[in-house]
Amino acid sequence: MNSDTISIIKEIKKYAKEENIPIMLDKGIEFLIKFIASNNIMTVLEIGTAIGYSSIMMSLSNPKLKITSVERDEARYLEAIKNIKKLHLEDRITLVFSDAVDFTTPDKYDLVFIDAAKGKNKEFFSKFSKNLSDNGYIITDNINFHGFIEMSEDSIKSRNLRGLIRKIKEYIDFLETNEDFATKFHEVGDGIAVSTPVKR
């Protein structure tokens, strides 16, 4: 990365912190980039663009990588467009303004990366697993959800947060018992799950 690129990345991270927009932790991004390189990933469907940070970092790691990223929040989607244009990555990253629940595509991808509304992880997994290419993978971020997954339900004051944590735990159970996919959980970043289709 040249100095201009590094400067823009720092600006994006600063903006995310100031605006309280969740982006992938550094260790999580490093894991993702290494995974893409070591598994010859060429196409990615990202569910949850936010302001474009993770798709930008993936793209910068491999100029041949093609990414389609879906975002439902208009302000974040517009910010992502700005960030991607600053780095001249428009030909590598295709942004889609849509709720992923409503988004459909006939395309196949080597990697489906789920990093959107955590309460809908199971729905996204079931829906977009149909878009995996042969030998594709599904990666889900925030499996530990800032450490709340390890906490007892009684110690979480917010009812909404308790409900969300319950859904993430249900999603973890879904991954662990899914007969069509084998999932490995990695204690990196905020917790990452890598799911691979089971060969019949």
N, C-alpha and C positions, 0 to 999 in steps of 0.2 A: 504494500500500500504506500502511495506517495503521501507527502505531507498535507496536501490539500484534502485528500480522501480521509486521512486520519482526523483532520480538523473538523470535517463535516460529520463524521461519526461521533466525535466528542460532543458536537452541538446537538445531535439527535438524542444522545443519552442524557445530556443536560436538560433538554426540553422535556423528555419523558419524566425525569425526576421532579422537575418544577411543576409539571401539570398532573403529576400522580398517575401517569399512564404506565401500566405494567409492561415491561419488555423482558426478554430472556436475560437471565444472569450470565455473566461472562463464562463461567465454567460450563453452563448449559450450551451456549453458542459454540464453544470449543468442541464439545462432544458432538454436536450436530454436524459441524463442518468436517470433523474427522470421519464421522460415520458416512457422510456423503462421498468423501474421497475414497474410503476403503471399500465401499460397496458399489462403486461405479454408478452412482445415482445421476441420471441426466435430466429427469423431469420431476417436478415437485408440485403438489397441490397443497397449499397452506390454508388452513381454516382459521382465520383471525389474523388480519394484517396488522392491526393497531396502526402505528405510524411508519411501518415499513422496515423497522430495524432488523428483524430476523431474516426477512427475505433479502434485504440488502447485504447482510453479512454472508448469507449463503451464496448469493450471486457473485460477490467479490472473491469468494474462495475458488470459484470455477467459472470461467467466462463462457463455457459451453452449456452451463446449466440453464434450463428454462423453468420458470416458476409462474404458476397461476395462484394468486392470493385473493381471498374473499374477505371483505369487511363490511359490516352492517352499519357502523357508526359513521355518519357523513363527515363530521369534523376530522376524525382520525383518518378516514379514507383520503380526504383532500390534503391533509398533512403528509400522508404517505406518498401521494403523487408528487408533491413538492420535493420531498427528500430523494425520491428515485430520479427525478429530473436533474437535481443538483449533481448527481453522480453519473448521469448519462446512462442509466440502466434500463431505459424504457423498452429496449429491444429484447431484454432478457426477462423482465418481470411484467406480467400482465395483471393489472388490478381489476377486481370485479366489485362493484358496489352492490351488495345484496346480503340479506340474511342467509347464512349457509343452509338453514332449514329449507329455504325456497330454491336454492341454487342447484341446478343440475347440469351435467356435462357428459357427453359420450366419450370423452377422452380418457386415456389410461395414463397412469403416473407410476414412476418407480418408487415414489415416497409420498404418502399422505401425512402431513404434519398438522396435528390438532393442537391449537393454542388459542381457543376462543372461550365462549361461555362454558365454564366448567360443569355446570349442571346439565349440559346437553352433550357431554362427551360420548355417552353411550349411543345417543341418536346419531351423532356425526360419524362415529366408528362404523355403525351398522350401515349407514347410508353410503359412505364413501369407500368402504372396503370393496364395493363393486367396481370402483374406478382404479383398482390396483392392477398394474401390469404383472406379467408372470415374474415371480421372484421379487415382488414388491414388498414394501414395509409400511407399517403405520407407527408413527412416533407421537406420543402424547406428552406434553409438558405439564409442569405444576402438579405432579402426582402427590407430592407431599404438602402442597398448598401452604407454604410459609410455616410449616411445622404444626399446623392445626390438626392434621390427620392423626398425629401421635397423642393429641390431648383428649381427655375424657370429655364427653358431651356436656356434662354438668359444669365444667369449668369455662365453657364458651357462653358468654352472656347474651349475645345477639341471637334471636330466634332465626333470622334469615341466614346468618352464618352457619348456625347448627344445621339448618336444612341443606345448605350447600355442601357442607362437609359430609353429611349423610349420603348425598348423591355421589360425591367423589369416592366414598368408601364402597358404595354399590357398584360404581364403575370398576374399581380395583377388583372386586369380587367377580364381576362380569369378565374381566380380562383373565383372571386366574382360572376360571372354570370354562372358558370358551374352548370348545373342542376343535374349532376351525383355525385357531391361531395359537401359537406359543408365544408367551410374553416374558421378557426379562425386564426387571426393574433395576434401574441404575441410580444410586445415591449420588447424583451429581446435579449441580444447580439447585433447582427447586423440586428435583425428583423427575426422572424421565422413564417412560415405559416404551419399550421397543417390541412391537408385535409382528410376528412373521407367520404367513399362512402355513398350515400343516399340510405336508404333501400326502396325498392319499395313495 
